[in-house]
């Protein structure tokens, strides 16, 4: 940086005229350009006033016309139309802000300054252009983040490191918990002159061993706008293709779909975490698609351990032709002909995957993490709760809820409480009506809210309560159970 540029930058910093500016707003850019034009003009004036640089009294006076006072550089200074005009004039070489009359080379001002050769005038104009360009370059640099932009590979390696400690991550699913994920798939369909989309929400709860409960809810088709609906109606309101609206649930071993192939829970569990070996394994599992596509598909699947997620990011960091875009703490990675995926830079949490082809869905990960034995707030209200995550010694079932998903929900149902005196295997079970309240929701993992308090009330004293009972048989009419975010 030259001394004049450094001086101009120091003046700008002292005046702080760029506070609150938007680098994408042209008015703000013009403001900055005008400020630097004035600073440049003042610098030229100061140079003209210094010994040995003044060309004539006329040149000194002309330069003085464009001088900028300290008050004009104050933070409260606003960009007026006149200043904008002066900035434009400065960029064109006329610091007076007035249009040059015809025959400029022979006007009174030129005669006062003395006639100059075209070469001299050209050099002078070039010097002005260089000075202004240097100032604008400083403006451009000031608008940018001073931190150097990381490459896509560096950002992906950072995601790999962050994924290991992601609050939503885990290495294994605890016996008294489950891995939970909720995603939204949006598929867009087109017809002659119209388009519509269908949203499908998938909630997957996976227990240790890979047994999964999957609940799928498909919404009604939604047109992009009124014009699209009207175009569809003009076409005779043809049947809209896509999945059927409704909800269905299934319990089955978890299956991972990879390039038309199915992998079991056990097969995914033994995938290597070395990036070279993992890339080879992905190629072997799905030979007809790119490693990039396979890694992104597996990265968005439910119940993928944190170590494997980190390895997938490292595999992706080695793929060619990647482009990274950073925005508000997130990073989007794209590749020609492939899906674009976005993750949180601080945690490595995958946030969304945007389709690479019109027929592919866009996917938004809405929540993920380890859940306790009580279903998360975003899941369907459970028909039963196993107190203490036990196998059936203390169970609440036939639950009918009011307000599930809110900060507090209540239910009526039936409780089966086993009296574990002298032991749970030999003790009798009491079947009784129960009133249940769940409350104190807490965030576990990524956007995953769970209730951390369950209260039960009984019409008659019940033996074998967990916390509310008294005496040797732990009997009482009220009981409670506190939960916490599981660790795995």
C-alpha positions, 0 to 999 in steps of 0.5 A: 500500500502506498503512502497516499493510499495509507493516508486515505485509509487512515482518514476513512477509519477515523471518520468511520463513514462506512459503519452499517453499510451494505456491500451489496447495496449500490447506494452504499457503494456509491457513498463509499466511492464518493468518500474516497473520491473526496479523500483522493481529491484532498490528497492531491490538494495536499500534494499540490500545496507541498513544496516543489509540487505546485504547478501554478497558482491556478492549479493550486486554486483549482485543486482547492475547489475540491477540498474536503473538510473534516466535518464532511467526513464525520460519521453523520455525513450523508451522501447528497446528490451533489456528492454523488455527482462529484464522485462520478465527475471525479471518476471521469477526471473532472473534480469540479463536478461541472461538465467540460465545455467544448474546446476545453483545451483552449478555455480560460482555465487552460490558458491560466494553467498554460497549454500542455501537450496531449501526452502530458494531459494523458499522463495526468489523467492516467494518474487520476484514474490510478489514484481513484482506482486504488481508492476504490480497491481499498473500499472493496477490500474494506467491504469484505471479511478480512478473514481469507475465504476458506476453500471447499476442501478446508471447510469440509475438513472443518465439518469433519472435525466439528461432527465428532463433537456435534451435540446431535451426534453419537457413536452408539445408540444407548440401550435406554434411548433411540436415534431420532431424525425428522426430515422434510422431502419436497418434490416438485412436479410440472405440467403444461404451464403449471407446477406444484409440490408435495411435502413428505415428512419422515420421522425415524426412530432407531433403537440399538440393534437397528430396529426402526419405527418410521412414520411417513406423512404426505401432504396435499399438492400445493401449487406454486401460485394462483397462476399455476392453479389457474393454468392447471384448471385451464388444462382440464384439472388433470389428476396430479401425480405423486405420493398419496396424501396420508400417514402410515407407520411401519416398524422394521429393521433400518435399511439404507438406500444407496444408489439403488442398493440396500445396506443393512444397519450392520453393513453400515456399522462396519464401513471404514472411517478411513477416507480412502477405504470409505471411498472405495467401499462406497464405490463398491456398494454403488458402482453406478453413481459418483462417490460424491452422490453416495456420500451425500445420500449416506450423510443425510440418512438417519442414525449414522454415527458421528465417526462415520459422518466425519469420514463422509465429510473427509471423503467429500473434501477430496472430490474435484470441482467443488464450490463453497458458499458461506452465509450466516454460519452455514456452508453450501457445497455444490458440484456440477451435475450433483446435489448441493448440500448445506451444513452448519459450520460450527457443528458439522450438522447437515441442514439440507440437500437441494436436488440436482435433477427436477425429479429429485426431492429437496430435503430439509433435516428438521431435527436429529439426535438421541431421544430418551424413552419418551417420544420427542415433541415433534413426533406423534403422541405416543400410545405408551410410555415405559417408565424407567425405559424398562421392559414392562415393569412400569408402563403407561398405555392406552394414552389419549393426549391433549396438547402433545407437542406443547410445553405441557401435555396431559393424558388419561390412560391405564398404568401397569405397575409391578410391585417389585417386593421381594423382586420384580419377577415375582411381584404382582402387577396393579392395573389402574387408571392414571392421569399423566402430565409431561412437561419441562421440554429441553433441546437435545441434539439438533432442534430435537425437543424432549419432555424431561418430566413425567408426572402420574396421578392415581385414584387409589394408592399403588404399590411399586412407585418409582419416586412418589411411593412411601413405606417398604412397598413404595405405595402412593397416589402420585409418582414422577420420573425425570429424564435427561438428554441421552449420551451415546 
